[in-house]
Amino acid sequence: MESIANKPFGLLVIGSGPAGVHAAASYVEAGGPGRVCLVSDDADAPYERPPLSKTVLAGEEPAEGSPILDDDSVWSRIDRRLGTYVEALDTDRRQVRTSQGDELSYDRLIVATGSRPSALPGADPDSRVFTLRSLEHARSLVDAVEGARSVVVVGSGFIGCEAAASLASRGLRPILVTPEPVPQAARLGDWVGSRITEWLESAGVELRPGVKVDKVEQPASVHLEDGSVIEADLVLAAVGVTQSQGFLAESGLLVEDDHLAVDAQLRTSDPHVWAAGDVARARHAVLGRSLSVEHWGDAITMGQLAGSNAAAQGPDGSGSSAEWTDPPGFWSEIGGHTLKYSAWGDGFEQFRVVEHPDEAFTVWYADAGGEVVGVLTHERDEDYERGTELLSRRASLTEALGDSAPEKSS
Ligand SMILES: Cc1cc2nc3c(=O)[nH]c(=O)nc-3n(C[C@H](O)[C@H](O)[C@H](O)COP(=O)(O)OP(=O)(O)OC[C@H]3O[C@@H](n4cnc5c(N)ncnc54)[C@H](O)[C@@H]3O)c2cc1C
């Protein structure tokens, strides 16, 4: 095996999503020692994913990719190896091996390998089933959609809902198939699911709720468990993501639920390795328990934290480290409607809906003890800001509701 790096990199980062790019940049900005190298199997220069299911799929902007980092003065100091897949990690030798057979040595490593789309069970591998994670996926999907008349979207998570609404705005009439009674019922509750249903329907999406896909046959015949068959030109599978990767499972690093387990300083079970973004299951310093989140802004925050903590670590492992304290947050745009959601993300026992003029609303989520565990807003940014502050203080639902008269509850 050829060794192309006899001298270890001060920092090696795996992944060119927001966590990896911001980890590398903040290490450089914090004056971390040694050369910095970022390796990613994505061949495109780092780009923003959120527009892919929104403006790009809607045809409002080309599938070219908006850059994650504009700052050339930082970016030019990072050795980038794009289109390079990491297939093995040896934490004893502090080396990774790439699919080209190269070995890269490091003093410090940040794993930011994110998520990959889950495959649709029962789909013939030669059928026209697409997924949407990367810019390359978006290009293929946009090409396929150009000549299509009918498309089935499977899954009513945020990506499925956003994509279905975007495809509808291109003039298609997408059919969205989901086992949920209404979109996002488990995550956000039935009341919010019903609002999303209305938005999707008025955008031109047809919903098939409460039914699973049994199989997809070539070219794109979607067989549902209720016995019906939808003949489509193509299928977009938005059925969730996985963080699982063979090289992580075999690395000896502590893995929990397919994520890399890290402490509140984002350090893994190995003192030379940190993890950030979707791949990490991190202990939250305020909450006192571990969370895994799949949000763009949190990936940036965690990447910056991992990069500056890695830069601060001395050769003997000493050095001051900061902790992950921000409540996780997410936003979504479905058919022109924006939702902002901040929550610990591990469930709720009760919720209260407060409706405001002009169809704006706020939903407060709480645990069984009445502590606020999430807030969701539509056109009510002040409640979103207040909600993140209440989450940070672990405040009660009673305080969150204040004088407002809740109109719906569960
Ligand atoms: C279409 C779409 C729309 C979204 N919209 C929103 C939104 O509106 N709001 C929001 O908060 N979040 C949104 N998200 C989620 C958000 O994009 C993710 O949470 C975020 O990208 C996670 O960042 P990350 O850096 O942890 O991982 P990723 O962005 O997944 O990046 C991981 C990187 O690691 C690379 N990699 C993986 N394995 C290897 C390997 N073995 N070797 C080398 N490289 C590897 C990948 O190629 C990739 O570059 C959206 C996601 C998608 C797909």
The ligand as an SDF file (V2000), in Angstrom:
LIG
                    3D

 53 58  0  0  0  0  0  0  0  0999 V2000
  -32.3640   17.7800    0.1380 C   0  0  0  0  0  0  0  0  0  0  0  0
  -32.0750   18.1420    1.5700 C   0  0  0  0  0  0  0  0  0  0  0  0
  -32.6630   19.2740    2.1260 C   0  0  0  0  0  0  0  0  0  0  0  0
  -32.4210   19.6040    3.4720 C   0  0  0  0  0  0  0  0  0  0  0  0
  -32.9900   20.7250    3.9800 N   0  0  0  0  0  0  0  0  0  0  0  0
  -32.7110   21.0950    5.2580 C   0  0  0  0  0  0  0  0  0  0  0  0
  -33.2710   22.2840    5.8090 C   0  0  0  0  0  0  0  0  0  0  0  0
  -34.0450   22.9890    5.1550 O   0  0  0  0  0  0  0  0  0  0  0  0
  -32.9410   22.6110    7.0830 N   0  0  0  0  0  0  0  0  0  0  0  0
  -32.1040   21.8380    7.8460 C   0  0  0  0  0  0  0  0  0  0  0  0
  -31.8340   22.1680    8.9940 O   0  0  0  0  0  0  0  0  0  0  0  0
  -31.5580   20.6980    7.3430 N   0  0  0  0  0  0  0  0  0  0  0  0
  -31.8480   20.3090    6.0750 C   0  0  0  0  0  0  0  0  0  0  0  0
  -31.2960   19.1580    5.5630 N   0  0  0  0  0  0  0  0  0  0  0  0
  -30.4420   18.3260    6.4350 C   0  0  0  0  0  0  0  0  0  0  0  0
  -28.9850   18.8260    6.3800 C   0  0  0  0  0  0  0  0  0  0  0  0
  -28.5820   18.9780    5.0540 O   0  0  0  0  0  0  0  0  0  0  0  0
  -28.0740   17.8460    7.1170 C   0  0  0  0  0  0  0  0  0  0  0  0
  -28.4650   17.7720    8.4730 O   0  0  0  0  0  0  0  0  0  0  0  0
  -26.6240   18.2930    7.0090 C   0  0  0  0  0  0  0  0  0  0  0  0
  -26.1840   18.2750    5.6720 O   0  0  0  0  0  0  0  0  0  0  0  0
  -25.7060   17.4040    7.8470 C   0  0  0  0  0  0  0  0  0  0  0  0
  -24.4080   17.8540    7.6730 O   0  0  0  0  0  0  0  0  0  0  0  0
  -23.1300   16.8910    7.8790 P   0  0  0  0  0  0  0  0  0  0  0  0
  -21.9470   17.7330    7.5370 O   0  0  0  0  0  0  0  0  0  0  0  0
  -23.2080   16.2420    9.1950 O   0  0  0  0  0  0  0  0  0  0  0  0
  -23.3160   15.7230    6.8200 O   0  0  0  0  0  0  0  0  0  0  0  0
  -23.5260   15.7330    5.2550 P   0  0  0  0  0  0  0  0  0  0  0  0
  -24.0190   17.0500    4.7770 O   0  0  0  0  0  0  0  0  0  0  0  0
  -24.3290   14.5190    4.9470 O   0  0  0  0  0  0  0  0  0  0  0  0
  -22.0590   15.5440    4.6740 O   0  0  0  0  0  0  0  0  0  0  0  0
  -21.3550   14.3440    4.8500 C   0  0  0  0  0  0  0  0  0  0  0  0
  -20.1610   14.3230    3.9230 C   0  0  0  0  0  0  0  0  0  0  0  0
  -19.3610   13.1740    4.1790 O   0  0  0  0  0  0  0  0  0  0  0  0
  -19.0010   12.5480    2.9470 C   0  0  0  0  0  0  0  0  0  0  0  0
  -18.7430   11.1360    3.2600 N   0  0  0  0  0  0  0  0  0  0  0  0
  -19.5910   10.2560    3.8270 C   0  0  0  0  0  0  0  0  0  0  0  0
  -18.9730    9.0580    4.0020 N   0  0  0  0  0  0  0  0  0  0  0  0
  -17.7210    9.1950    3.5280 C   0  0  0  0  0  0  0  0  0  0  0  0
  -16.6060    8.3210    3.4210 C   0  0  0  0  0  0  0  0  0  0  0  0
  -16.6460    7.0640    3.8880 N   0  0  0  0  0  0  0  0  0  0  0  0
  -15.4700    8.7940    2.8360 N   0  0  0  0  0  0  0  0  0  0  0  0
  -15.4050   10.0730    2.3980 C   0  0  0  0  0  0  0  0  0  0  0  0
  -16.4260   10.9440    2.4870 N   0  0  0  0  0  0  0  0  0  0  0  0
  -17.5620   10.5120    3.0470 C   0  0  0  0  0  0  0  0  0  0  0  0
  -20.2040   12.8190    2.0680 C   0  0  0  0  0  0  0  0  0  0  0  0
  -19.9010   12.7000    0.6940 O   0  0  0  0  0  0  0  0  0  0  0  0
  -20.5260   14.2580    2.4630 C   0  0  0  0  0  0  0  0  0  0  0  0
  -19.6780   15.1440    1.8010 O   0  0  0  0  0  0  0  0  0  0  0  0
  -31.5420   18.7860    4.2420 C   0  0  0  0  0  0  0  0  0  0  0  0
  -30.9670   17.6470    3.6710 C   0  0  0  0  0  0  0  0  0  0  0  0
  -31.2200   17.3280    2.3530 C   0  0  0  0  0  0  0  0  0  0  0  0
  -30.5860   16.1020    1.7500 C   0  0  0  0  0  0  0  0  0  0  0  0
  1  2  1  0
  2  3  1  0
  2 52  2  0
  3  4  2  0
  4  5  1  0
  4 50  1  0
  5  6  2  0
  6  7  1  0
  6 13  1  0
  7  8  2  0
  7  9  1  0
  9 10  1  0
 10 11  2  0
 10 12  1  0
 12 13  2  0
 13 14  1  0
 14 15  1  0
 14 50  1  0
 15 16  1  0
 16 17  1  0
 16 18  1  0
 18 19  1  0
 18 20  1  0
 20 21  1  0
 20 22  1  0
 22 23  1  0
 23 24  1  0
 24 25  2  0
 24 26  1  0
 24 27  1  0
 27 28  1  0
 28 29  2  0
 28 30  1  0
 28 31  1  0
 31 32  1  0
 32 33  1  0
 33 34  1  0
 33 48  1  0
 34 35  1  0
 35 36  1  0
 35 46  1  0
 36 37  1  0
 36 45  1  0
 37 38  2  0
 38 39  1  0
 39 40  1  0
 39 45  2  0
 40 41  1  0
 40 42  2  0
 42 43  1  0
 43 44  2  0
 44 45  1  0
 46 47  1  0
 46 48  1  0
 48 49  1  0
 50 51  2  0
 51 52  1  0
 52 53  1  0
M  END
$$$$
